[in-house]
Amino acid sequence: MDEGAQVPDGESEEPQNEKNDEDGPQHDLSPFSVVEKGKACASLGRNPEAGPMSGTALKNPSELPARLDLAQARGLLLVDVPAPLGDLLRASRGEGEEPVLVEARSLASIKQAFEAVLLWREDRVGSRAVLEKAVKRLEPQGILWVVIAMKKVRGPRTPAAHRLELPDLAKGLDPHGLVNDREVRITAWHAAYRFVKRKT
């Protein structure tokens, strides 16, 4: 795991980009949006059950696709991802390579495997089942990104005591041979953790 996985409150995981995070372009975040049954997100529909996304803006959005390294993935599945991030990742991919956007509750409807899966999850409750379903949609050497709310920040709608944390992810994904090797700050309140197959 990168040393950058331990991030002080309010700091970027990559200090060299801190100036860009402060001064770079930022976009207001809108409520979650999804498409039904895992259709490619050429157009995003409103998810009536999801509340507004926590945080005020994507951090340095012009660099996020490169930092997440998802543009070249042969297939990309986005689970419960807010519209601004979904739109950004879709725009970073080539024509005909739109990601599939789905609600966590509809993951069972997705039958194909993906080279990359990005899951947005704040709440610990029910997270184990969602993680299991997400892993089943990965190709054998696929990568899994999980975006969670940081514990010591104020603002996310999920109370700190109920938030999913990195140790929870590591424990749940270890039986699948997945280990954390990278972190990317998504908003002022959220960080994404990448899990890849453990090297033998």
Secondary structure, DSSP 8 states (H G I E B T S, - for coil): --GGGS--TT--SSGGGHHHHHHS---B---BEE-GGG-BTTS-EE-TT----SSSBBSSTTTHHHHHT-TT-SSEEEES-BHHHHHHHHHTS-TT---EEE-GGGGGG--S-EEEEEEE--BSTTHHHHHHHHHHTEEEEEEEEEEEE-TT-S--SS-GGGB--HHHHHHHHGGGTEEEEEEEE-BSSEEEEEEEE---
